[in-house]
Amino acid sequence: MSAIGTGPRPLVLPRPRSAQRRPPRGSSALWRASPLTYVTLIATVALSVFPIYWMLVVATRTNDVVGDVPPPLLPGGNLPENFQRLFATEPAHFARGLANSALASGVVALSVMLFSSLAGFAFAKLRFRGRNALLLVILGTMMVPVQMGIIPLYMVMVKLHWTGQLQAVIVPFLVTGFGVFMMRQYASQAVPDELIDAARVDGASTIRIYWHVVLPALRPAMAVLGLFTFMQTWNEFMWPLVVLNPDNPTVQLSLNQLNSAYFTDYTLLFTGTLISTVPLLVIFALFGRQIIGGIMEGALKA
Amino acid sequence: MGLELRPPPTRDRRAGAPPAPVAGAQAVSAWRARLSWLDIKASPYLYIAPFFLLFAVFGLFPIGYTFWVSLHDWELIGGREFIGLHNYAELMVDTDFWNSVVNTFGMFVLSTVPQLLIALVLANLLNQWLRVRTFFRMGVLIPMVTSVVAVAIVFSQLYGRDYGMVNWLLGLVGVDRIEWQADKWSSWIAISSMVDWRWTGYNTLIYLAAMQAIPRDLYEAAAIDGASRARQFWRITVPLLRPTIIFTAIISTIGGLQLFTEPLLFGSGQMGGGSLGQFQTMTMYMFENAFRDYEYGYGAAIAWVLFVIIILASIVNFLIIRRLRSTS
C-alpha cells in the first residue's frame, strides 16, 4: 500500500523527466489568444478561487452573515475573535489537530524523500539480482486500491496498541511505491553512470556515492516529492478517521468534528478550514511552478 | 540492459593494481577489496529494504488478510466463525449494497464526464500564446491544493437549503429552494460538483502537456488547407489526445469509485449517506459495516468486491487502449 487517499492514482508509468525542462516546441506559439479566451479563463480562475475566498469571508465575520441576503462579498474584521473561539472549542481540539498534522506530514515527507531516493538510486544505478522483478512488484503495489487493506490494517494497529496514537498515521506511510518509482525514473536520467564509476574508482563506498553524488543530483525531484507528500498527508482523512480518536485528532478530523456538531457554527467551522488551508496555499504560492512542472511532465500523481 | 554489461569497476581495477611490496599492505588491500565487494553486493538490498519491510507489514499482509477475514463471521467482540463465502452470498442480495453501487457509479459519471470535457476545453484555451501564462495555470490548479475536507465543508454550506448561496442564485432566476441533501439527483449533483471543482484543473494541465507535444506543422498544414480552429481541434487535437484522455479516464475511475470524503461531510459526517442512503457510496458502506457496526467479515467482503469492480473497470479501459493502438 502506498498511501491512503481518495485521490486518483496513475496506472500508466510516469514519463521520465528529461534533463531539458522545456516541453517540446508545440502549438502554443501558433495562435494568439482572443479577448474571449481571456474572459473565459479569468472567469474560470474566479470560479476556482471563489470557494477559497468565501472561506475567508465567512471566517472573518459573525454568524449573522450566514443568513444575509444578498450574501456579503467582502471580508469583515471578526477573524481574531473567531480564532479565539475556535481554539477554545473543547471538542474540536483544534490546536492539537494542527500540531499533529504538522508533525505527521513533516515526518512522512522527510522519510519518503530519504527512503524513496535510496531505493530509487538502487533501482536506477546499482546491479543486483531480482532488480527488475522487484521493481515490478513496486509498480504493482501502486495499483492496489487503498480501501483493500484498511480493516486488517486497523487490526494490526489494535495488536500494536497504536490506535488513537499519532504513529498509526505515520509509520505505514514512511515510504511509498510511488515515491520509489518517481525517484528511480529521475535518477536514471539525472545521474550519469560515468559519475558513479568515477566515484567508485576513487574508492567511494556506495553510501558515500549516494550522499555526495546522487543526492545532490536528485534534489529538485526530491523537493517536489516532499511537497506533494506533505500535502497528501496533511489532507489524509479516511485512515485517520478509522484509527485516531476525536481527542487526539489530525486537523482534518478536528474539522469533521466541528462539521458533525448538531448545530453547525459556520464562522467557527470556516475559520478552521481557512487555517487548515493556509499552509497548503503557502506551499502552492512558493512552489506552484515546480508542482505544475511535475504534473505536466507526468511525474506527479495527485 | 546496458548496466548489466558494465564490468564491476571497483573490483576489477583494484585487482589490476600493481602488487603491493609489503605483505601487511596486501592483507589490508585484500580486506578492503572484500569489504567493497560486500558493499556492492549488499547495499542495493539494504536500500530497498525499508520499502519492502513496510509494505509487507502494512500493505501485503493486510490485503491478503482481508480475504481471510471476509470468509468469517468476524466481529469486534464475541470471536469469529468460519462461514466460507457466506458474506459474499449475502452481499449479492443486499439491497443497501447495490444502492451504494448505483450511487457510486452515478456520481462517478456525473463527476467524470463534465470534468474531462471542461478540462479539454480549458486546455485548448491555455494552449495559445498567453499573457500571464503561469497565473492562469496556477489559477486553474489551485482547487487541487485545498483539502478534500475543506472543499466538502465549503460546498455543503453553499448548498445549504435556507441560507446557501446556490439556492439564493437559483432564486434570482425564479427556481424554488432545493433541499440538496434530500434527493438522489440533487445530492449527486452537489457532490459531483465538489469533485469537478477540485480535479478539473489537474486534468487540464495533463491535457495541456499532451497538446504541447503535438507537432505544430500538423496545424500549419491544416490551416493552409483552410481548416478552421474548431475543425483543427476536433480533427487533430482530440484524436491525438485519445491515449491521454483514456489515461485521465482511468485515473478518474479509480478515484471516483473510491469516493468517500465528500459525501461523508456533505451528510454531516454520517456514514449512512442521507436519510435513505441517497448518497451512500461503496466505501462509505464498507466503513459503516466495518467501523460502525464492527462487522469486520462483512466489511472485508465489501472491500474485496470493490477491488474486483475496480479491476474490471481497469481491464475495460486497458482493452480500449489496446484497441486504439491497433487501429491507429
Interface residues (C-beta under 8 A of the other chain):
Chain A: M1 S2 T6 G7 P8 R9 P10 L11 V12 P23 P24 R25 G26 S27 S28 A29 L30 W31 R32 A33 T37 T40 L41 T44 V45 L47 S48 V49 P51 I52 W54 M55 V58 V66 G67 V69 P70 P71 F115 S116 L118 A119 F121 A122 F123 K125 L126 R127 F128 R131 L134 V137 I138 T141 M143 V144 P145 V146 Q147 M148 G149 I150 I151 P152 L153 Y154 M155 V156 V171 P172 L174 V175 G177 V180 D193 D197 R200 V201 G203 S205 T206 I207 Y210 M231 W234 N235 F237 M238 V242 Q252 L255 N256 N259 S260 T264 Y266 L269 F270 T273 S276 T277 L280 L281 I283 F284 G288 R289 I291 I292 I295 M296 E297 G298 K301 A302
Chain B: L3 E4 R6 P8 P9 T10 R13 S36 D39 I40 K41 S43 P44 Y45 Y47 I48 P50 F51 F52 L54 F55 V57 F58 G59 F61 P62 I63 Y65 T66 V69 L122 L125 L126 N127 Q128 W129 L130 R131 T134 F135 F136 R137 M138 G139 V140 L141 I142 P143 M144 V145 T146 S147 V148 V149 A150 V151 I153 V154 F155 S156 Q157 L158 D162 Y163 M165 W168 W197 W199 G201 Y202 L205 I206 L208 A209 M211 Q212 A213 I214 P215 R216 Y219 E220 R229 F247 I250 I251 S252 I254 G255 G256 L257 Q258 L259 F260 T261 L265 S268 G269 Q270 T283 M286 F287 A290 F291 Y296 G299 A300 A303 W304 L306 F307 I310 S314 N317
